[in-house]
Amino acid sequence: MKKYILSLFLFISIAFRSFADEGMWLPLLLGKQVYNDMVKKGLKLNNAQLYSINKASLKDAIIIFGGGCTGEIVSAQGLIFTNHHCGYDAIANASTVEHNYLRDGFYAKSKEEEIKSSLSVQFLIRIDDVTKEIMDSLNGLTGADRVKKQNEVLAVINKRMSDESKNIETRVSALFKGNQFLAFVYQRYYDIRLVGAPPESVGKFGGDTDNWEWPRHTGDFSIFRVYTKPDGSPAKRDEPTEANIPMKPKWYLPVSLRPLKNGDFSMIWGYPGGTNRYESSYGIQLATDINNPTLVKLRDARLKYMFEEMKKDPATKLQLASSYASIANYWKFFDGETKQLLKYDIFGKKQAAEVKFNSWAKGKPEFENLFADWGKAYDAWRPFAKHRMYINEGIFGSPLMGFAASLMQLENLLLKTGATPAEIQKAADAAKAQHKSFMEEENIISDKNILGTITRMYYEDVEKDQQPVGFYGNLKQTYGPLDDDATYKKYAADVFSKTMLLDDAKWNAFIAKPDAVTLQNDPAYYQASTFARNYSSKYAPKYSQFSAQNAEFGRLYLKGIMEMDPAKAKMMYPDATFTMRVSYGNVKNYSPRDAVTYDYVTTSKGILEKYKPGDYEFDLPAKQIEMLKAKDFGPYIDPVRKDLVINFITTNDITGGNSGSPVINGRGELIGLAFDGNYEALSHKLAFDKDLNRTICVDIRYVLWCIDKLGGAKNIIKELKLMK
């Protein structure tokens, strides 16, 4: 490790922050002043207990769960706690109409009853500084050339520091917009089994209505277990698992039964997915004017038709549940983000900071024209931004169109001179596997409505000179006026009735002997490929150019900020990059508006107030209602509230990827699971609000109550280290 690089990291990372609770800190670089601030707020653990390379530490209990969540080890037998929505796919996949674990819940009463999943988890082994190696390779490069070279060097380092034989994977992360680089080395475990989950009505109580809202009463948790080979090493993906044993972890979290008080210390460990706190005013404007409203509009249309079918039939609800939840989550997020960005004038605040920067940059060649050039890059891309959203969230928001587009690789091989039969067969086999997955989740009625509506929306909202040549002219000639819904309904019905992609016999015949003409003549493939090629040939290169320019200008801006204001640089932390971070703050109430104050906890009283028998979002198991009314809380009752605490809020700084993260008290004990943020602070990816930001957490005592009293799984409770 080069001394000057380490010094720069420490310079940026260790200084005391003037803004309360903001920051997603790299645990290995907390530094003395940040650590002392944590102690002042209530931390009782020493630095080595938090993070150590050579010894077991708290970081060894924190895992990447699946592909985009966090989990934590909570027992000496590899037990995992995470969110219900993080385990949702695995729970749904384990369910059938006859054994609907998603609807009814599931708890394994023995390890033999635990259900294998296709999930994997990753443990962080170490972090290495590779900044100098990468920076040396980028000398003199800018724009697309710099991006290309950087990606090449990152790939080399990732490969060099990985070991497939041991399931060791390395991913270099660019920090501070590419001014520094760290290599994160992980070990992946494939044998992950479902241990428990509450009924969906508990795990998703409040549904979309309560999503991103406080007060909340959601039991958002699920339970899994890591298994290893008998020698403790991770099994390969396809290795037999019969001889595997529960993991013996390096560290696991004890579980607190102690009551929470307003002001209690809280820290959250996990893998926040992405923030852009150093975004420019140009980026804020593009988000609020085009990107976010377009995404919300398109997802609104998709959700409408999916929900209509889900209400009709339990099997359809189960089939679409995972996709619907994923789409709905960020539909509401981006709607809220836009409103908060506008409400708090983040654009104006960014502009004010940029005026100050431009004043400082005068006479400095590296920086003085930065914002003028940056503005030109945005001006060049802005006319095409909506089109990109319509391709990704619109046209390919139809599952049929998305699958059809995936067949373009097969078509390219079929048309490629010199393509070998082996190459074509490999592509055909991949398409066959994708088709199987597609058909398992395809709901024809909702998808047909989505396709018709989205095709019309594209015609009305995307500039005419950007649309595929001839497509809408042919549609008008064949099906009717382009301003009439009936036209698009007839068109969509025709596509769905004639495509071979939904006809098993025709599909099987094609994939057994694929040919380009048959594929090209398929109506679903025709639309998907027409729109895809139109965008990829004309507008994707523009986006690539813009993206490279934006990255370069962002890097220079952050570099300039560090040079311009060393005091500010001392209070900077890197944007989230789905790498391990720790944030700290307090359990705390808040006042979102005049004359309104929210308590820092919710209780079972609120569940009973919201309960609506038979309601899609607010129904609950009859057993739970009976037990709550009888105040059958067992040892999980809060001695102060004389009630069962359900959820609580903290001031911790988190974002997507932190779902399932442990909320930990000053003693290093688990007090809850983070699962959401509050609507009043949904601008948090771009701007942290020190007054209104809150993390919504499920109280660990409610989790235990659901496992023990509601689920009867005392075997799981006995496995935990409970702290009273």
N, C-alpha and C positions, 0 to 999 in steps of 0.2 A: 504494500500500500504506500503510495507516494505521500509524503508528509504534507505538501502544500494542498493537495486535494482534501485530505482529512481535515486539515485546518479550516478550509473553506466550509466544509460540511458542518463542522462544529461551530464556526462563526455564525452560520445561518441558523443552526438548530438549538443552541443552548440558551439563548438570551431570554430573559423574562418578557412575557407578553403584556402589553397594555390593554388588550381587548379580552375580556373575560370569556373563557371556555372555548374560544375558537382555536382550532388547530388539530390536524391529524398527523401525529408525530411518529417518526420512525423510532421504534423502541430502542434500537442500538445506539441512537444518537440523541437521547433525551437531554443529556448534559446536566451539569450541576444545578444551574439556576431553575430549569424546568422541573427537575426532580425535587428541588427544595420547595418549589411552588406546590407540587403535588402533596408533599409532606405537610405543608402549611394547611392545605385543604382537608387533610385527613388520612393520607396514605401511611400505612404502618410497615410496609415491606421495604427491604433495602433494594438497591439498584440491581444487584446480582440476582435477586429473586425474581425480578421482572424480566430480565433478558441476560442470557449468558450463552456463549458458544460452547464452552467446555463443560459446563455443569447443567443439570436439569434446572429449568426455570419456567415461569408462568407461560412464556411464549410457546413452550412445547405442548400446552394444552389447547392451543388455538389452531384450528384447521380451516383450510378451504374446503367447503362442503359442496359437492357437485361442481357445477361450472360457474356459479356466480353468487354463492352465499358463504356465510361463516358458520362454523360449528365449534363446540367445545367439548373436551373430554371431561366427564364428571364422575368417573369411577375407576377403580384399579383394574377393571375388566373391559376397558375400552368403550364404555357407554358414551354416546354422543347426544347432546341436546342441541337442537336447532329450531328454526321456525316451522310451523305447519306448512306455510306456503313454500318453504324451501324443499320440504319433503313431499310436496303435493303430487308431483309426477309419479314418484315411487309408490305412494299410497294408492293413487288412481290405477297404476299398472298392476298392483297386487289385487285390485278389486274386480269383482264380477257383479253381475246383476244379483246373483244368488248370495254372494258374500261381499257385500258392498262396504268395505272398510272405510272408504271415503265418507260415506253417509253415516255409518254406525259406529265408527271408531274401531280401534284394534289395540290390544295389549297382549304380548306374548307372556304367558305365565311360566314359561321355561325357555331355555335357550334353544331347545328343539323346535319350538313354535315360531322362532324368528324367521322372517321371510327374506330370501335373497333378493337383491335389487341390482340394477345395472349402474348404480352410482359408484363414484370413487371419491376419495378424500385425499388431501395433500397436507403434509407436515413440512413446515419450514425447517431446513437443516442449518443454513448459514446465509450470510449476506457478504458479498465481496465487492470492493470498489474497483470498477473497470473504467473509470472516467478517462484516465490518461491514454489508455490504449485506443479508445474510441476517438477522443479529441485529436490525437496525433494523426489518425487516418483521415480526418476531415479538414485538415489545414488547406485553406484556399478554396474550399468548395462552398457553393451557395445553392439555394433553390432546390430544384428536382435532383440535381447531381448530388447534393449533400444528402438528401433524403435517401436516394438510392444507395449510396455508399454506406450510410449509417445502417441501413437495413441489412446490407451484406455483412458488415462487421458484426452486428448483433447476432446474426445467424451463425457465424463462425464461432463466436464466444459461447452461445447457447449450446451448440453441438459439442464443443470442447469440454465444457463443464458438466455435461450430462453423462449418464451411464445407464443405458437401456437395460443392462443385465440386472441392475439393482432398482429399477423403476425410479431413477434419479433424473429429474428434469430441471433445467435451468432456464430462466427467463430474465433477460436484462430489461430493466425499466428505466426509461428516460425521466429524470426528475428536473424540476424547475425549467420545464419546456425545452429540455435537451441541453441544458448547461451542465448537468451532471448525470452520471449513470451508475446504477448499482445492479449487480447480478444476484438474483434471488434463487437459491438452490432448494428444491423441494424433493420429497420422496412421496410417491403416490401409492395408495392402497386401494385395491379393487374389490376386495370381499367386504362389502358393506350390507348389513342386514337390518330390515325394519323391525323395531322392537315395540313401538307403540305410537299411537296418535289418537287424539280425541276425535269425536264426531265432527264432521265438517261444520255443523251448526255452531260448535264451540270454537273450533280453530279459525273460522271465518265469520264469527258472530258480528253482525253489522254490515257485512258485505261491502258493496260499493258505496253505499250511503255513508258509512262511518269511515271508509278508507281515507287516510291522511287527516283524520279529524280527532279532536279531543273535546269532551271526554270519550273514552274508549273502554270497551268491556270484552276484549277478544282474547281467547285462549290460544294464541298463535305459537304452538310448539309441536314438535314431533321428536321421536326418539329412535336412534339407530345404534348400531354397534360395529366397531372395526374388528375384523378377524385377520389373523396372520398365520403364516406357516408355524409349525411347532417350534422352530428355532427363532421365531420372532420377526423374521423377514417378511416383506410383502409378497403375496402371490401375484403371478402374472394375470392379465385379464382373463385368459381362457384356460388357466390351470384348474385342475380339480380342487374342490374346496372341502371335501368330506373330512379330511384330517386337520383342517384349520382350527385354530383355537382363538378365544377372545384376546385381544391385544393387551399386553402389559405396558401401559404408557409410562413415559418418563415423568409426567406431571399430570395431575388432574385437579379439578376445582372442587373444594368442599362447598357445601350448600348451606346457606344461612337461613335460619328460621326467625331471626331477630326482626322486630318491627322497624319500619322506615320512618325517619323524621325529615321534615322539611329542612334542607341544608346539608343532609348527609353527603359525604364524599361518594363519588361514583366515577369509575373508569370503564371504558369500553374498548375491548380489543377486537380486532377483526380485519377484514379486507374490503375497505371502501372502494367501490368500483371506479369512480371517476368524478372529478370536479374540474372546474375551469375558473378558479377564483381570480386569475390574472387575465381574464378575457378583456378584449378591447371594447370600446363603445360601438364600433362597427359590428362586432359579433352580437352584442346585446340587441342592437337594432334589428339585425337579420332574424334573430330568434323571436322577438316580439312581433315583428311585422309579417314574417312569412313562415318560417320553419314550424314554430309551435302551433299557431292557429291552423295551419294546413294539416299537420299531424292529428290534432284534436278532431278536426272536421272529418277526416278520413276514417279514423278509428271509431268515431261516433256512428258512422254508417255501418261499419262491420259489426260492432257490438249490438246494434239494434236488431239485425237479422239473426245473429247467433242466439241472443236472449229470447227472441220469439219462439225459436225451436226448443231451446232448453226448458222452457216453462211447460211444454206440451208432454214431455216424456222423460222418465227417469234415466232411461238408457242413453238418450241424446244428451241429457245434462251431464252424465258421466263421460260421454265421448268428447264433449266440447269443453268440459270444465277447466282443464289446464290451460288451453289456448285462450279461452275467454278471460280467465284470471290474469294472464300475462298481458293481454292487450288492454284490459280495463285499468290495470294498475298505473301504467304510464299515460294513458289517456287523461286521467284525472290529474296526474302529476304535472304534465305540461300545460294543462289548463290553469292550474294553480300557479305554476312558475311564471307564466306570462302576466297574470294579474298582480303578483307580488313585485315583479320587476318594474311594472308600470307604477304601481302604488307608491313604491319607495324611490322612484326616479333613479334607478341604478344606472340608466343611460347617462343622465346628467352628472352623476357622481363620477362615472368613468371619464366623461369628457373633461371635468374639472381636473382630474389627476393627469390627464394627457396634456392639457394646457401647461401644467407645471413641468411636465417632462419635456415638452417642446421648447420651453424657455431655457431649461438646463442644457438641452441638446445643441443649441446654436453654437456653431463653430467646431462641433465635434463630428467629423465626416462619417463615422460609423453610425451615428444616430440622428443627425439633423434632418434628414429627409425620410425618416422611418414612417411617420404617420401619413405623410403625403403619398408615399408609395403603397402603404397598406390600404389606404382609402381607395386607390385606383384598382387594387386587386379585388376588393369587395364590389366596387362598381361594375367590374367586368363580369363577376360571377352572379350578382344579384338577379339579373333577368332570367336565370335558369334554375334558381334555387327551388322554386315551387315545382318545377318539372321533376327534379330529383325526388322530392317528397312524394309526388304522385306515382312514380315508378316503384319506390320501395314500400310505401305505406298504402298505395292505392291498387295499381294493377296487380302487383305481387302480393297484395293483401288478400286476394282471392287464393285459397289453397290450391285450386285447380291450376290457376295461372302460375303460381309459384312452382308447382311440380313440373308443369309443362316446360317452363323456362329451363329447368335443370337438365332437360333432354338435349339442349343445344350442344353440349359436349359430345354426345353420341352422334348427333347430326354432323358435326365438324369432322369426326373421325370417318364417318361413312362417305364423306365427300373428299377426304384427304387422299391425295395421290401417294401411294406407297404405304398406306396404313395396313398393318398386319392383321390377320384374323384374330390373333391373340389380343391385340390392342382393342379391337372392336368387341370381342367377347368380354373382356374385362369391363369396358364401359357399359355393355348390355347387362352384365351381372349387377353392377352398381345401380343401374336404373331400375332393375327388377326389385332390388332390396328397398330402394327409395319408394317405389310404387306400393309395395306392401305396407310400409309405414304410412304413406299418404292415404291409402284406402281405409286403414284402421281409424283414422281421425276425420275422414271426409264426411260432411253432412251436406248432401246434394241440395236440399231445399234452401238452406241458409246461404250456401256458396253461390247458388244460381242468382239469388237476390243481390248478393254482394257484387257479383260480376256485372250485372245489368246496371246497378246504381253507380258503381265506380267508373264504368266505361262512359256513362253520361257525365259524371262529375269531371273526368279528365277532359272531355270535349269542351265543357263550359269554362273550366278554370285555367287550363294550360294554353299558352299562346298558340294561335292557329299555325303560325309558321314553324313551331317546334313539334307539331304533331306528325305521326307517320304519314307519309305521302300516300294518298289514295284510300286509306283505311276507312275514314268516316264517309267519304264519297260512296264507296261500295256499300257501306252499311245503310246509308240513306236510300240508295237505289233498290236494295233488296228488302229492307224492313220498314221503311217509312221515315217521316220527318225527324230530324235530330233534336227537336225541342219537345218531343212527345215521349213520356215514360213507356208507353206501349211499344214503341220501337225497340227500346233496349230490353224490355221483357221478352219480346219475341226473339230477339237476337240471342240473349242468354239461354233461353229455352232450346233454341236450335243447336247452339254449341254443346250444351249438356246432353242432348239426345243423340248427337252424331259423333261425339268424340270417342275414339277407341280407348282413351285413358280411363274411362269409367265402365268399359265393357270387357269383362274378364276374358271372354273368348277371343275377341279381336286383339286385346293387349297381349295375351299369351302367344297368339300367332305371330304378332309383330316382333315381340322380344325374342322369340325362338329363331327368327330369321329377319333381323332388322334391315330396313332399306330406307334411304333418304326420301324417296318420293312419297311413300306411305306416310312418313312422319310429317313431311311438309304439307301434305294435303289434309292433315287433321285440323279441324277448326280451332280447337283449344291451343294446339301448338302454333298454329298460324298467328293467332293474336299475341300470344306470349312472346314468340320470337320476333314478331314485327315491332312490338313496342320496345323490347329489349335491345334489338339491333339499332333502332332509331336513336335511343338514348346513348348506347355504348359507343356508337360511331361518331356522333356529333357532340354530345354534351359531357360524357364521362371524361374525355381528355381535358375539357375545360375545368371540371371539378378537380381532377388530379393536379392540374397546374395551380389552381386556386389553393388547394389543400397544402401543397408544398410551399407556396408563397406565405400562406397564413402561418404555417409552422415556423418558417424562418423569421418572419417579422415578430412572432410571439417570443421566440428565443432571444432575439436582439432586444426587445422591449424589457424582458425580465433581466437580462444582463445589464442593461442601462439603469434600471431601477436600483439594482444592487450597487452600482457605481455612484449613482446620483445621491442616494440617501442611505448611508451605512447604518444609521440608527433603525431605519425601517427594515433593512436587510436582516438585522439581528432578530427581528420579530417574524420573519417569514418561515413558512413551512411549505413543503412541496405539495402540489395538488395530489389528490388521490389517484392511484394508478393500479388498483386491485393488488396492492402489496400490503404487508402487515403494518398496521398503524395502531396507535393508542391515543385515545382522547380522554380528557378528564374534566369533571365539572361537579355538579351537585344535583341531588334531588331537589326540585324547586317548582313552586306554583308560578303562575303568570297571569297578567291582565292583558288580553288581546285588544280590548277596546274600552271606551269610557263606561264606567259603572259595572264592568264585568271582570270577575276574578275567578280563575279556575284553580281548584284544589289540585294537589300534587298526586293524589291517588283516587282511584275509583273503587267501588265496593260492590258486593252482590246486590245491594239495594238497587243500583243502577241497572243491573241485568234484569231484575224483576220488573222494573219500570219500562224497559225497552221491549220486553218479551211480547211477541205476537204469535199465538198458536197458528201453525200452518204457513206462516210468512216465509218468503224466499230467503230473507236476510236475518230475521229476528226470531225465528223459531229456535227451540232448544229441546233436548231430550226430557221427557216427562220426569224421569228419575232425578235429573238435575234440578228441576223446578221444585220438586217435593223436598229435596235435601236442603236447598237454599231457604225455602220457606220455613223449614223446621230448624234452621240455623245449625245444621249438622256439619260443623266446620272442622271438628276434630282438633288435632294439635296445630293446625294451620291458621287458626283464628288470630287476628291481630288484636293484641291485648289492649291497645289504645282505642281503636275503632269499634271493638266488640263485634267485628264483622270480618268477612273474608275479603281481603284486598285483591283486586283483579288486575289492574294495570297501574303504572305510575309513570311519571315524566321526569326527565333530567335535562340539564343544559348541555349535555355532551354533543360534540360535533361529529355527525355521521352522514353517510349517504348510501345509495344503493350498493349492495355488496356486503354491507354491515348487517343485513338481515340474518338473524340467528346469532349475532354477536353476544357474548356474555357481558352482562352488566355486573361489575365486581365492586365490592366495598373495599374499605381501606385495609382490611385484613386479608384480602385476596380470596374472599368467599363470593360465591355466586348469589346474587340477589334478584336477577331477572334476565330476560332475553329481549334485546332490542328488536323491534319489528317495524317501526314506522316513524315518520316525522309529522309535524303539525302543519296544517294548511297555511297558517299565517306566515310560515317561514319556508315555503316551497321554492324560494329563490336560492336555496342554500348551495346548489351546485355552482352558481355563479357569484353569489354574494351572501355571506354569513350575517345574520341579524342577531346581535349580541343580546337584545332584549326579549325577542319573541321566539328564538329558536328553541325547540324542545324535541327530545327523543322520546318516543312512546315505547314502553316496555311492558311485557307481561311479567307480573310478580311471580317469583319462583314458588311462593307458597300456594298460589292458585294452580300452578303446574303440578305441584305435588298433590294437591287436593284432587285434581282431575285424575291423576294416576291412581291414587290410593282409594279415595272415597267413591268417586264416580266410576272408575275403571276396575277397581278391585285388584290391582296389580301390586300387592305388597312386596312381591319379590324384587321389583325394581326399586322401591323405597329402601329396602334393606341393603341394597347394593351401594347406596349413596352415603357419604360422610356428612351427616347433618350437624350443624353447629347451632346450639341454642344459647 
